[in-house]
Amino acid sequence: MMDIPSLVQFWADKYNCQNESQTESPDLLHIVHDSCDQNVRVEHYRLNEARHWWPDNINDVSTHQVIWSFLSEFSKPDAMPR
């Protein structure tokens, strides 16, 4: 089991991500690893006061919409390599 920063870095390393950007506000830190192999992008939102519950909003946007915006940018490959 890895802590979240280590897990995010694991996926960024696995897909050879070339760029990392961070956006910080008093409430959150948003980390994006992009320019990765296989068109992967690794993102993480650290919410400073959320603890272990699902927040209603992230930066005044519905959490569900934040997740859907991310996922809708990708498509499922026809077959996964083994």
N, CA, C and O atoms as a Maestro MAE file, in Angstrom:
{
 s_m_m2io_version
 :::
 2.0.0
}

f_m_ct {
 s_m_title
 :::
 protein
 m_atom[328] {
  # First column is atom index #
  i_m_mmod_type
  r_m_x_coord
  r_m_y_coord
  r_m_z_coord
  i_m_residue_number
  s_m_chain_name
  s_m_pdb_residue_name
  s_m_pdb_atom_name
  i_m_atomic_number
  :::
  1 25 0.845 -1.176 0.000 1 A "MET " " N  " 7
  2 3 0.000 0.000 0.000 1 A "MET " " CA " 6
  3 2 0.890 1.239 0.000 1 A "MET " " C  " 6
  4 15 1.822 1.351 0.797 1 A "MET " " O  " 8
  5 25 0.591 2.155 -0.897 2 A "MET " " N  " 7
  6 3 1.366 3.394 -0.989 2 A "MET " " CA " 6
  7 2 0.534 4.572 -0.492 2 A "MET " " C  " 6
  8 15 -0.696 4.558 -0.550 2 A "MET " " O  " 8
  9 25 1.236 5.584 -0.005 3 A "ASP " " N  " 7
  10 3 0.540 6.827 0.290 3 A "ASP " " CA " 6
  11 2 0.178 7.486 -1.051 3 A "ASP " " C  " 6
  12 15 0.747 7.133 -2.084 3 A "ASP " " O  " 8
  13 25 -0.741 8.414 -1.042 4 A "ILE " " N  " 7
  14 3 -1.258 9.002 -2.281 4 A "ILE " " CA " 6
  15 2 -0.169 9.703 -3.099 4 A "ILE " " C  " 6
  16 15 -0.103 9.473 -4.306 4 A "ILE " " O  " 8
  17 25 0.684 10.541 -2.514 5 A "PRO " " N  " 7
  18 3 1.731 11.151 -3.344 5 A "PRO " " CA " 6
  19 2 2.620 10.103 -4.033 5 A "PRO " " C  " 6
  20 15 3.003 10.289 -5.188 5 A "PRO " " O  " 8
  21 25 2.946 9.023 -3.349 6 A "SER " " N  " 7
  22 3 3.759 7.969 -3.954 6 A "SER " " CA " 6
  23 2 3.001 7.255 -5.065 6 A "SER " " C  " 6
  24 15 3.588 6.897 -6.087 6 A "SER " " O  " 8
  25 25 1.709 7.046 -4.873 7 A "LEU " " N  " 7
  26 3 0.892 6.386 -5.885 7 A "LEU " " CA " 6
  27 2 0.776 7.250 -7.146 7 A "LEU " " C  " 6
  28 15 0.889 6.737 -8.259 7 A "LEU " " O  " 8
  29 25 0.553 8.543 -6.980 8 A "VAL " " N  " 7
  30 3 0.492 9.461 -8.116 8 A "VAL " " CA " 6
  31 2 1.831 9.443 -8.858 8 A "VAL " " C  " 6
  32 15 1.857 9.392 -10.088 8 A "VAL " " O  " 8
  33 25 2.930 9.483 -8.125 9 A "GLN " " N  " 7
  34 3 4.254 9.455 -8.754 9 A "GLN " " CA " 6
  35 2 4.510 8.125 -9.448 9 A "GLN " " C  " 6
  36 15 5.136 8.096 -10.508 9 A "GLN " " O  " 8
  37 25 4.037 7.024 -8.870 10 A "PHE " " N  " 7
  38 3 4.179 5.706 -9.499 10 A "PHE " " CA " 6
  39 2 3.575 5.710 -10.896 10 A "PHE " " C  " 6
  40 15 4.214 5.265 -11.850 10 A "PHE " " O  " 8
  41 25 2.333 6.216 -11.025 11 A "TRP " " N  " 7
  42 3 1.663 6.223 -12.327 11 A "TRP " " CA " 6
  43 2 2.336 7.200 -13.277 11 A "TRP " " C  " 6
  44 15 2.439 6.917 -14.471 11 A "TRP " " O  " 8
  45 25 2.792 8.334 -12.784 12 A "ALA " " N  " 7
  46 3 3.507 9.283 -13.643 12 A "ALA " " CA " 6
  47 2 4.800 8.664 -14.170 12 A "ALA " " C  " 6
  48 15 5.145 8.844 -15.338 12 A "ALA " " O  " 8
  49 25 5.510 7.940 -13.319 13 A "ASP " " N  " 7
  50 3 6.744 7.259 -13.743 13 A "ASP " " CA " 6
  51 2 6.434 6.122 -14.706 13 A "ASP " " C  " 6
  52 15 7.125 5.955 -15.711 13 A "ASP " " O  " 8
  53 25 5.401 5.340 -14.408 14 A "LYS " " N  " 7
  54 3 5.043 4.188 -15.244 14 A "LYS " " CA " 6
  55 2 4.768 4.611 -16.687 14 A "LYS " " C  " 6
  56 15 5.137 3.908 -17.627 14 A "LYS " " O  " 8
  57 25 4.122 5.757 -16.854 15 A "TYR " " N  " 7
  58 3 3.776 6.228 -18.184 15 A "TYR " " CA " 6
  59 2 4.715 7.326 -18.685 15 A "TYR " " C  " 6
  60 15 4.394 8.043 -19.633 15 A "TYR " " O  " 8
  61 25 5.871 7.450 -18.046 16 A "ASN " " N  " 7
  62 3 6.934 8.326 -18.514 16 A "ASN " " CA " 6
  63 2 6.440 9.754 -18.769 16 A "ASN " " C  " 6
  64 15 6.742 10.344 -19.807 16 A "ASN " " O  " 8
  65 25 5.692 10.294 -17.833 17 A "CYS " " N  " 7
  66 3 5.158 11.649 -17.984 17 A "CYS " " CA " 6
  67 2 6.309 12.655 -17.958 17 A "CYS " " C  " 6
  68 15 7.202 12.577 -17.114 17 A "CYS " " O  " 8
  69 25 6.269 13.590 -18.888 18 A "GLN " " N  " 7
  70 3 7.360 14.545 -19.050 18 A "GLN " " CA " 6
  71 2 7.140 15.867 -18.321 18 A "GLN " " C  " 6
  72 15 8.104 16.556 -17.988 18 A "GLN " " O  " 8
  73 25 5.887 16.224 -18.071 19 A "ASN " " N  " 7
  74 3 5.582 17.512 -17.443 19 A "ASN " " CA " 6
  75 2 4.793 17.323 -16.164 19 A "ASN " " C  " 6
  76 15 3.982 16.405 -16.039 19 A "ASN " " O  " 8
  77 25 5.047 18.201 -15.229 20 A "GLU " " N  " 7
  78 3 4.240 18.268 -14.004 20 A "GLU " " CA " 6
  79 2 3.903 19.724 -13.747 20 A "GLU " " C  " 6
  80 15 4.780 20.587 -13.775 20 A "GLU " " O  " 8
  81 25 2.638 19.993 -13.498 21 A "SER " " N  " 7
  82 3 2.225 21.341 -13.112 21 A "SER " " CA " 6
  83 2 1.390 21.248 -11.846 21 A "SER " " C  " 6
  84 15 0.726 20.244 -11.592 21 A "SER " " O  " 8
  85 25 1.436 22.309 -11.063 22 A "GLN " " N  " 7
  86 3 0.674 22.358 -9.818 22 A "GLN " " CA " 6
  87 2 -0.055 23.690 -9.748 22 A "GLN " " C  " 6
  88 15 0.501 24.743 -10.061 22 A "GLN " " O  " 8
  89 25 -1.307 23.616 -9.331 23 A "THR " " N  " 7
  90 3 -2.105 24.798 -9.060 23 A "THR " " CA " 6
  91 2 -2.519 24.711 -7.609 23 A "THR " " C  " 6
  92 15 -3.100 23.716 -7.176 23 A "THR " " O  " 8
  93 25 -2.218 25.752 -6.864 24 A "GLU " " N  " 7
  94 3 -2.512 25.710 -5.426 24 A "GLU " " CA " 6
  95 2 -3.377 26.890 -5.032 24 A "GLU " " C  " 6
  96 15 -3.208 28.008 -5.519 24 A "GLU " " O  " 8
  97 25 -4.303 26.610 -4.139 25 A "SER " " N  " 7
  98 3 -5.122 27.641 -3.517 25 A "SER " " CA " 6
  99 2 -5.180 27.300 -2.028 25 A "SER " " C  " 6
  100 15 -4.661 26.259 -1.624 25 A "SER " " O  " 8
  101 25 -5.788 28.136 -1.213 26 A "PRO " " N  " 7
  102 3 -5.853 27.805 0.216 26 A "PRO " " CA " 6
  103 2 -6.576 26.481 0.498 26 A "PRO " " C  " 6
  104 15 -6.296 25.826 1.502 26 A "PRO " " O  " 8
  105 25 -7.504 26.086 -0.385 27 A "ASP " " N  " 7
  106 3 -8.306 24.897 -0.142 27 A "ASP " " CA " 6
  107 2 -7.776 23.626 -0.785 27 A "ASP " " C  " 6
  108 15 -8.096 22.524 -0.338 27 A "ASP " " O  " 8
  109 25 -6.959 23.769 -1.843 28 A "LEU " " N  " 7
  110 3 -6.566 22.554 -2.559 28 A "LEU " " CA " 6
  111 2 -5.250 22.713 -3.289 28 A "LEU " " C  " 6
  112 15 -4.754 23.818 -3.511 28 A "LEU " " O  " 8
  113 25 -4.703 21.558 -3.656 29 A "LEU " " N  " 7
  114 3 -3.543 21.457 -4.528 29 A "LEU " " CA " 6
  115 2 -3.940 20.532 -5.664 29 A "LEU " " C  " 6
  116 15 -4.364 19.402 -5.423 29 A "LEU " " O  " 8
  117 25 -3.808 20.998 -6.902 30 A "HIS " " N  " 7
  118 3 -4.133 20.194 -8.083 30 A "HIS " " CA " 6
  119 2 -2.825 19.920 -8.815 30 A "HIS " " C  " 6
  120 15 -2.144 20.847 -9.253 30 A "HIS " " O  " 8
  121 25 -2.479 18.647 -8.944 31 A "ILE " " N  " 7
  122 3 -1.248 18.225 -9.610 31 A "ILE " " CA " 6
  123 2 -1.629 17.527 -10.907 31 A "ILE " " C  " 6
  124 15 -2.508 16.665 -10.925 31 A "ILE " " O  " 8
  125 25 -0.959 17.907 -11.994 32 A "VAL " " N  " 7
  126 3 -1.190 17.283 -13.298 32 A "VAL " " CA " 6
  127 2 0.148 16.835 -13.871 32 A "VAL " " C  " 6
  128 15 1.083 17.626 -13.993 32 A "VAL " " O  " 8
  129 25 0.225 15.561 -14.219 33 A "HIS " " N  " 7
  130 3 1.364 15.016 -14.958 33 A "HIS " " CA " 6
  131 2 0.848 14.756 -16.368 33 A "HIS " " C  " 6
  132 15 -0.121 14.020 -16.550 33 A "HIS " " O  " 8
  133 25 1.504 15.369 -17.384 34 A "ASP " " N  " 7
  134 3 1.056 15.144 -18.748 34 A "ASP " " CA " 6
  135 2 2.246 14.918 -19.672 34 A "ASP " " C  " 6
  136 15 3.380 14.758 -19.221 34 A "ASP " " O  " 8
  137 25 1.965 14.909 -20.976 35 A "SER " " N  " 7
  138 3 2.965 14.511 -21.981 35 A "SER " " CA " 6
  139 2 3.499 13.129 -21.632 35 A "SER " " C  " 6
  140 15 4.707 12.907 -21.554 35 A "SER " " O  " 8
  141 25 2.568 12.212 -21.424 36 A "CYS " " N  " 7
  142 3 2.888 10.852 -20.995 36 A "CYS " " CA " 6
  143 2 2.755 9.882 -22.163 36 A "CYS " " C  " 6
  144 15 2.080 10.178 -23.149 36 A "CYS " " O  " 8
  145 25 3.395 8.733 -22.052 37 A "ASP " " N  " 7
  146 3 3.228 7.669 -23.032 37 A "ASP " " CA " 6
  147 2 1.763 7.255 -23.101 37 A "ASP " " C  " 6
  148 15 1.029 7.366 -22.119 37 A "ASP " " O  " 8
  149 25 1.349 6.778 -24.263 38 A "GLN " " N  " 7
  150 3 0.001 6.257 -24.507 38 A "GLN " " CA " 6
  151 2 -1.101 7.284 -24.237 38 A "GLN " " C  " 6
  152 15 -2.229 6.918 -23.906 38 A "GLN " " O  " 8
  153 25 -0.770 8.565 -24.379 39 A "ASN " " N  " 7
  154 3 -1.744 9.648 -24.171 39 A "ASN " " CA " 6
  155 2 -2.367 9.632 -22.779 39 A "ASN " " C  " 6
  156 15 -3.513 10.046 -22.602 39 A "ASN " " O  " 8
  157 25 -1.624 9.164 -21.809 40 A "VAL " " N  " 7
  158 3 -2.086 9.133 -20.420 40 A "VAL " " CA " 6
  159 2 -1.887 10.515 -19.802 40 A "VAL " " C  " 6
  160 15 -0.977 11.250 -20.186 40 A "VAL " " O  " 8
  161 25 -2.732 10.858 -18.857 41 A "ARG " " N  " 7
  162 3 -2.550 12.038 -18.015 41 A "ARG " " CA " 6
  163 2 -2.885 11.622 -16.595 41 A "ARG " " C  " 6
  164 15 -3.905 10.975 -16.358 41 A "ARG " " O  " 8
  165 25 -2.046 11.984 -15.666 42 A "VAL " " N  " 7
  166 3 -2.251 11.645 -14.255 42 A "VAL " " CA " 6
  167 2 -2.580 12.937 -13.517 42 A "VAL " " C  " 6
  168 15 -1.819 13.903 -13.568 42 A "VAL " " O  " 8
  169 25 -3.736 12.944 -12.820 43 A "GLU " " N  " 7
  170 3 -4.137 14.136 -12.073 43 A "GLU " " CA " 6
  171 2 -4.496 13.747 -10.646 43 A "GLU " " C  " 6
  172 15 -4.979 12.647 -10.374 43 A "GLU " " O  " 8
  173 25 -4.243 14.683 -9.754 44 A "HIS " " N  " 7
  174 3 -4.611 14.471 -8.349 44 A "HIS " " CA " 6
  175 2 -5.056 15.801 -7.752 44 A "HIS " " C  " 6
  176 15 -4.401 16.828 -7.933 44 A "HIS " " O  " 8
  177 25 -6.173 15.767 -7.042 45 A "TYR " " N  " 7
  178 3 -6.642 16.911 -6.259 45 A "TYR " " CA " 6
  179 2 -6.459 16.574 -4.792 45 A "TYR " " C  " 6
  180 15 -7.029 15.598 -4.305 45 A "TYR " " O  " 8
  181 25 -5.675 17.365 -4.088 46 A "ARG " " N  " 7
  182 3 -5.571 17.220 -2.631 46 A "ARG " " CA " 6
  183 2 -6.387 18.351 -2.010 46 A "ARG " " C  " 6
  184 15 -6.058 19.530 -2.146 46 A "ARG " " O  " 8
  185 25 -7.448 17.962 -1.332 47 A "LEU " " N  " 7
  186 3 -8.336 18.922 -0.689 47 A "LEU " " CA " 6
  187 2 -7.920 19.056 0.761 47 A "LEU " " C  " 6
  188 15 -7.970 18.085 1.515 47 A "LEU " " O  " 8
  189 25 -7.514 20.237 1.152 48 A "ASN " " N  " 7
  190 3 -6.922 20.438 2.475 48 A "ASN " " CA " 6
  191 2 -7.859 20.145 3.638 48 A "ASN " " C  " 6
  192 15 -7.401 19.691 4.687 48 A "ASN " " O  " 8
  193 25 -9.132 20.386 3.487 49 A "GLU " " N  " 7
  194 3 -10.063 20.200 4.609 49 A "GLU " " CA " 6
  195 2 -11.071 19.074 4.393 49 A "GLU " " C  " 6
  196 15 -12.014 18.957 5.175 49 A "GLU " " O  " 8
  197 25 -10.911 18.248 3.369 50 A "ALA " " N  " 7
  198 3 -11.933 17.257 3.040 50 A "ALA " " CA " 6
  199 2 -11.853 15.989 3.877 50 A "ALA " " C  " 6
  200 15 -12.863 15.306 4.050 50 A "ALA " " O  " 8
  201 25 -10.715 15.671 4.384 51 A "ARG " " N  " 7
  202 3 -10.501 14.423 5.118 51 A "ARG " " CA " 6
  203 2 -10.912 13.231 4.271 51 A "ARG " " C  " 6
  204 15 -10.385 13.073 3.170 51 A "ARG " " O  " 8
  205 25 -11.836 12.377 4.733 52 A "HIS " " N  " 7
  206 3 -12.163 11.151 4.007 52 A "HIS " " CA " 6
  207 2 -13.601 11.121 3.515 52 A "HIS " " C  " 6
  208 15 -14.196 10.046 3.434 52 A "HIS " " O  " 8
  209 25 -14.162 12.247 3.193 53 A "TRP " " N  " 7
  210 3 -15.506 12.235 2.635 53 A "TRP " " CA " 6
  211 2 -15.469 12.841 1.236 53 A "TRP " " C  " 6
  212 15 -14.506 13.504 0.851 53 A "TRP " " O  " 8
  213 25 -16.538 12.597 0.489 54 A "TRP " " N  " 7
  214 3 -16.671 13.053 -0.884 54 A "TRP " " CA " 6
  215 2 -17.146 14.499 -0.866 54 A "TRP " " C  " 6
  216 15 -18.235 14.767 -0.357 54 A "TRP " " O  " 8
  217 25 -16.375 15.438 -1.400 55 A "PRO " " N  " 7
  218 3 -16.810 16.840 -1.388 55 A "PRO " " CA " 6
  219 2 -17.893 17.085 -2.443 55 A "PRO " " C  " 6
  220 15 -17.918 16.422 -3.480 55 A "PRO " " O  " 8
  221 25 -18.770 18.025 -2.175 56 A "ASP " " N  " 7
  222 3 -19.807 18.381 -3.145 56 A "ASP " " CA " 6
  223 2 -19.207 19.092 -4.355 56 A "ASP " " C  " 6
  224 15 -19.647 18.893 -5.488 56 A "ASP " " O  " 8
  225 25 -18.191 19.928 -4.097 57 A "ASN " " N  " 7
  226 3 -17.590 20.744 -5.151 57 A "ASN " " CA " 6
  227 2 -16.079 20.777 -5.012 57 A "ASN " " C  " 6
  228 15 -15.525 20.637 -3.922 57 A "ASN " " O  " 8
  229 25 -15.431 20.966 -6.156 58 A "ILE " " N  " 7
  230 3 -13.995 21.221 -6.198 58 A "ILE " " CA " 6
  231 2 -13.832 22.500 -7.002 58 A "ILE " " C  " 6
  232 15 -14.154 22.542 -8.189 58 A "ILE " " O  " 8
  233 25 -13.332 23.537 -6.353 59 A "ASN " " N  " 7
  234 3 -13.211 24.854 -6.996 59 A "ASN " " CA " 6
  235 2 -14.533 25.325 -7.584 59 A "ASN " " C  " 6
  236 15 -14.572 25.811 -8.714 59 A "ASN " " O  " 8
  237 25 -15.593 25.187 -6.842 60 A "ASP " " N  " 7
  238 3 -16.937 25.630 -7.240 60 A "ASP " " CA " 6
  239 2 -17.517 24.871 -8.428 60 A "ASP " " C  " 6
  240 15 -18.449 25.354 -9.071 60 A "ASP " " O  " 8
  241 25 -16.982 23.695 -8.726 61 A "VAL " " N  " 7
  242 3 -17.512 22.831 -9.774 61 A "VAL " " CA " 6
  243 2 -17.924 21.524 -9.117 61 A "VAL " " C  " 6
  244 15 -17.188 20.999 -8.281 61 A "VAL " " O  " 8
  245 25 -19.073 20.993 -9.472 62 A "SER " " N  " 7
  246 3 -19.535 19.723 -8.925 62 A "SER " " CA " 6
  247 2 -18.435 18.667 -9.050 62 A "SER " " C  " 6
  248 15 -17.822 18.531 -10.108 62 A "SER " " O  " 8
  249 25 -18.190 17.936 -7.992 63 A "THR " " N  " 7
  250 3 -17.177 16.880 -8.015 63 A "THR " " CA " 6
  251 2 -17.470 15.871 -9.117 63 A "THR " " C  " 6
  252 15 -16.555 15.389 -9.785 63 A "THR " " O  " 8
  253 25 -18.728 15.557 -9.304 64 A "HIS " " N  " 7
  254 3 -19.098 14.626 -10.368 64 A "HIS " " CA " 6
  255 2 -18.689 15.179 -11.735 64 A "HIS " " C  " 6
  256 15 -18.220 14.431 -12.592 64 A "HIS " " O  " 8
  257 25 -18.866 16.474 -11.937 65 A "GLN " " N  " 7
  258 3 -18.500 17.097 -13.210 65 A "GLN " " CA " 6
  259 2 -16.985 17.116 -13.401 65 A "GLN " " C  " 6
  260 15 -16.505 16.915 -14.516 65 A "GLN " " O  " 8
  261 25 -16.234 17.352 -12.342 66 A "VAL " " N  " 7
  262 3 -14.768 17.319 -12.425 66 A "VAL " " CA " 6
  263 2 -14.306 15.936 -12.883 66 A "VAL " " C  " 6
  264 15 -13.453 15.821 -13.763 66 A "VAL " " O  " 8
  265 25 -14.869 14.899 -12.287 67 A "ILE " " N  " 7
  266 3 -14.494 13.525 -12.649 67 A "ILE " " CA " 6
  267 2 -14.912 13.227 -14.082 67 A "ILE " " C  " 6
  268 15 -14.129 12.674 -14.854 67 A "ILE " " O  " 8
  269 25 -16.151 13.591 -14.446 68 A "TRP " " N  " 7
  270 3 -16.620 13.303 -15.804 68 A "TRP " " CA " 6
  271 2 -15.795 14.068 -16.849 68 A "TRP " " C  " 6
  272 15 -15.486 13.520 -17.907 68 A "TRP " " O  " 8
  273 25 -15.444 15.303 -16.569 69 A "SER " " N  " 7
  274 3 -14.620 16.079 -17.502 69 A "SER " " CA " 6
  275 2 -13.296 15.386 -17.762 69 A "SER " " C  " 6
  276 15 -12.819 15.351 -18.896 69 A "SER " " O  " 8
  277 25 -12.703 14.835 -16.717 70 A "PHE " " N  " 7
  278 3 -11.446 14.105 -16.870 70 A "PHE " " CA " 6
  279 2 -11.661 12.831 -17.680 70 A "PHE " " C  " 6
  280 15 -10.979 12.608 -18.680 70 A "PHE " " O  " 8
  281 25 -12.603 11.997 -17.256 71 A "LEU " " N  " 7
  282 3 -12.799 10.698 -17.905 71 A "LEU " " CA " 6
  283 2 -13.268 10.817 -19.348 71 A "LEU " " C  " 6
  284 15 -12.893 9.996 -20.185 71 A "LEU " " O  " 8
  285 25 -14.072 11.812 -19.651 72 A "SER " " N  " 7
  286 3 -14.623 11.929 -21.004 72 A "SER " " CA " 6
  287 2 -13.569 12.305 -22.049 72 A "SER " " C  " 6
  288 15 -13.843 12.248 -23.248 72 A "SER " " O  " 8
  289 25 -12.390 12.681 -21.616 73 A "GLU " " N  " 7
  290 3 -11.321 13.004 -22.553 73 A "GLU " " CA " 6
  291 2 -10.611 11.764 -23.088 73 A "GLU " " C  " 6
  292 15 -9.774 11.874 -23.984 73 A "GLU " " O  " 8
  293 25 -10.928 10.603 -22.560 74 A "PHE " " N  " 7
  294 3 -10.241 9.374 -22.931 74 A "PHE " " CA " 6
  295 2 -11.236 8.364 -23.493 74 A "PHE " " C  " 6
  296 15 -12.430 8.417 -23.198 74 A "PHE " " O  " 8
  297 25 -10.726 7.451 -24.300 75 A "SER " " N  " 7
  298 3 -11.568 6.378 -24.814 75 A "SER " " CA " 6
  299 2 -10.962 5.037 -24.431 75 A "SER " " C  " 6
  300 15 -9.754 4.914 -24.229 75 A "SER " " O  " 8
  301 25 -11.811 4.058 -24.340 76 A "LYS " " N  " 7
  302 3 -11.374 2.716 -23.998 76 A "LYS " " CA " 6
  303 2 -10.733 2.076 -25.231 76 A "LYS " " C  " 6
  304 15 -11.336 2.072 -26.305 76 A "LYS " " O  " 8
  305 25 -9.534 1.542 -25.093 77 A "PRO " " N  " 7
  306 3 -8.914 0.859 -26.239 77 A "PRO " " CA " 6
  307 2 -9.703 -0.391 -26.584 77 A "PRO " " C  " 6
  308 15 -10.358 -0.981 -25.725 77 A "PRO " " O  " 8
  309 25 -9.636 -0.791 -27.858 78 A "ASP " " N  " 7
  310 3 -10.339 -1.999 -28.300 78 A "ASP " " CA " 6
  311 2 -9.880 -3.242 -27.554 78 A "ASP " " C  " 6
  312 15 -10.696 -4.086 -27.185 78 A "ASP " " O  " 8
  313 25 -8.616 -3.351 -27.337 79 A "ALA " " N  " 7
  314 3 -8.081 -4.503 -26.603 79 A "ALA " " CA " 6
  315 2 -6.875 -4.064 -25.801 79 A "ALA " " C  " 6
  316 15 -6.022 -3.327 -26.295 79 A "ALA " " O  " 8
  317 25 -6.809 -4.507 -24.598 80 A "MET " " N  " 7
  318 3 -5.685 -4.169 -23.737 80 A "MET " " CA " 6
  319 2 -4.528 -5.124 -24.043 80 A "MET " " C  " 6
  320 15 -4.742 -6.331 -24.156 80 A "MET " " O  " 8
  321 25 -3.308 -4.601 -24.178 81 A "PRO " " N  " 7
  322 3 -2.155 -5.494 -24.392 81 A "PRO " " CA " 6
  323 2 -1.886 -6.311 -23.140 81 A "PRO " " C  " 6
  324 15 -2.133 -5.855 -22.023 81 A "PRO " " O  " 8
  325 25 -1.388 -7.493 -23.330 82 A "ARG " " N  " 7
  326 3 -1.058 -8.362 -22.197 82 A "ARG " " CA " 6
  327 2 0.413 -8.403 -21.953 82 A "ARG " " C  " 6
  328 15 0.868 -9.087 -21.037 82 A "ARG " " O  " 8
  :::
 }
 m_bond[327] {
  # First column is bond index #
  i_m_from
  i_m_to
  i_m_order
  :::
  1 1 2 1
  2 2 3 1
  3 3 4 2
  4 3 5 1
  5 5 6 1
  6 6 7 1
  7 7 8 2
  8 7 9 1
  9 9 10 1
  10 10 11 1
  11 11 12 2
  12 11 13 1
  13 13 14 1
  14 14 15 1
  15 15 16 2
  16 15 17 1
  17 17 18 1
  18 18 19 1
  19 19 20 2
  20 19 21 1
  21 21 22 1
  22 22 23 1
  23 23 24 2
  24 23 25 1
  25 25 26 1
  26 26 27 1
  27 27 28 2
  28 27 29 1
  29 29 30 1
  30 30 31 1
  31 31 32 2
  32 31 33 1
  33 33 34 1
  34 34 35 1
  35 35 36 2
  36 35 37 1
  37 37 38 1
  38 38 39 1
  39 39 40 2
  40 39 41 1
  41 41 42 1
  42 42 43 1
  43 43 44 2
  44 43 45 1
  45 45 46 1
  46 46 47 1
  47 47 48 2
  48 47 49 1
  49 49 50 1
  50 50 51 1
  51 51 52 2
  52 51 53 1
  53 53 54 1
  54 54 55 1
  55 55 56 2
  56 55 57 1
  57 57 58 1
  58 58 59 1
  59 59 60 2
  60 59 61 1
  61 61 62 1
  62 62 63 1
  63 63 64 2
  64 63 65 1
  65 65 66 1
  66 66 67 1
  67 67 68 2
  68 67 69 1
  69 69 70 1
  70 70 71 1
  71 71 72 2
  72 71 73 1
  73 73 74 1
  74 74 75 1
  75 75 76 2
  76 75 77 1
  77 77 78 1
  78 78 79 1
  79 79 80 2
  80 79 81 1
  81 81 82 1
  82 82 83 1
  83 83 84 2
  84 83 85 1
  85 85 86 1
  86 86 87 1
  87 87 88 2
  88 87 89 1
  89 89 90 1
  90 90 91 1
  91 91 92 2
  92 91 93 1
  93 93 94 1
  94 94 95 1
  95 95 96 2
  96 95 97 1
  97 97 98 1
  98 98 99 1
  99 99 100 2
  100 99 101 1
  101 101 102 1
  102 102 103 1
  103 103 104 2
  104 103 105 1
  105 105 106 1
  106 106 107 1
  107 107 108 2
  108 107 109 1
  109 109 110 1
  110 110 111 1
  111 111 112 2
  112 111 113 1
  113 113 114 1
  114 114 115 1
  115 115 116 2
  116 115 117 1
  117 117 118 1
  118 118 119 1
  119 119 120 2
  120 119 121 1
  121 121 122 1
  122 122 123 1
  123 123 124 2
  124 123 125 1
  125 125 126 1
  126 126 127 1
  127 127 128 2
  128 127 129 1
  129 129 130 1
  130 130 131 1
  131 131 132 2
  132 131 133 1
  133 133 134 1
  134 134 135 1
  135 135 136 2
  136 135 137 1
  137 137 138 1
  138 138 139 1
  139 139 140 2
  140 139 141 1
  141 141 142 1
  142 142 143 1
  143 143 144 2
  144 143 145 1
  145 145 146 1
  146 146 147 1
  147 147 148 2
  148 147 149 1
  149 149 150 1
  150 150 151 1
  151 151 152 2
  152 151 153 1
  153 153 154 1
  154 154 155 1
  155 155 156 2
  156 155 157 1
  157 157 158 1
  158 158 159 1
  159 159 160 2
  160 159 161 1
  161 161 162 1
  162 162 163 1
  163 163 164 2
  164 163 165 1
  165 165 166 1
  166 166 167 1
  167 167 168 2
  168 167 169 1
  169 169 170 1
  170 170 171 1
  171 171 172 2
  172 171 173 1
  173 173 174 1
  174 174 175 1
  175 175 176 2
  176 175 177 1
  177 177 178 1
  178 178 179 1
  179 179 180 2
  180 179 181 1
  181 181 182 1
  182 182 183 1
  183 183 184 2
  184 183 185 1
  185 185 186 1
  186 186 187 1
  187 187 188 2
  188 187 189 1
  189 189 190 1
  190 190 191 1
  191 191 192 2
  192 191 193 1
  193 193 194 1
  194 194 195 1
  195 195 196 2
  196 195 197 1
  197 197 198 1
  198 198 199 1
  199 199 200 2
  200 199 201 1
  201 201 202 1
  202 202 203 1
  203 203 204 2
  204 203 205 1
  205 205 206 1
  206 206 207 1
  207 207 208 2
  208 207 209 1
  209 209 210 1
  210 210 211 1
  211 211 212 2
  212 211 213 1
  213 213 214 1
  214 214 215 1
  215 215 216 2
  216 215 217 1
  217 217 218 1
  218 218 219 1
  219 219 220 2
  220 219 221 1
  221 221 222 1
  222 222 223 1
  223 223 224 2
  224 223 225 1
  225 225 226 1
  226 226 227 1
  227 227 228 2
  228 227 229 1
  229 229 230 1
  230 230 231 1
  231 231 232 2
  232 231 233 1
  233 233 234 1
  234 234 235 1
  235 235 236 2
  236 235 237 1
  237 237 238 1
  238 238 239 1
  239 239 240 2
  240 239 241 1
  241 241 242 1
  242 242 243 1
  243 243 244 2
  244 243 245 1
  245 245 246 1
  246 246 247 1
  247 247 248 2
  248 247 249 1
  249 249 250 1
  250 250 251 1
  251 251 252 2
  252 251 253 1
  253 253 254 1
  254 254 255 1
  255 255 256 2
  256 255 257 1
  257 257 258 1
  258 258 259 1
  259 259 260 2
  260 259 261 1
  261 261 262 1
  262 262 263 1
  263 263 264 2
  264 263 265 1
  265 265 266 1
  266 266 267 1
  267 267 268 2
  268 267 269 1
  269 269 270 1
  270 270 271 1
  271 271 272 2
  272 271 273 1
  273 273 274 1
  274 274 275 1
  275 275 276 2
  276 275 277 1
  277 277 278 1
  278 278 279 1
  279 279 280 2
  280 279 281 1
  281 281 282 1
  282 282 283 1
  283 283 284 2
  284 283 285 1
  285 285 286 1
  286 286 287 1
  287 287 288 2
  288 287 289 1
  289 289 290 1
  290 290 291 1
  291 291 292 2
  292 291 293 1
  293 293 294 1
  294 294 295 1
  295 295 296 2
  296 295 297 1
  297 297 298 1
  298 298 299 1
  299 299 300 2
  300 299 301 1
  301 301 302 1
  302 302 303 1
  303 303 304 2
  304 303 305 1
  305 305 306 1
  306 306 307 1
  307 307 308 2
  308 307 309 1
  309 309 310 1
  310 310 311 1
  311 311 312 2
  312 311 313 1
  313 313 314 1
  314 314 315 1
  315 315 316 2
  316 315 317 1
  317 317 318 1
  318 318 319 1
  319 319 320 2
  320 319 321 1
  321 321 322 1
  322 322 323 1
  323 323 324 2
  324 323 325 1
  325 325 326 1
  326 326 327 1
  327 327 328 2
  :::
 }
}
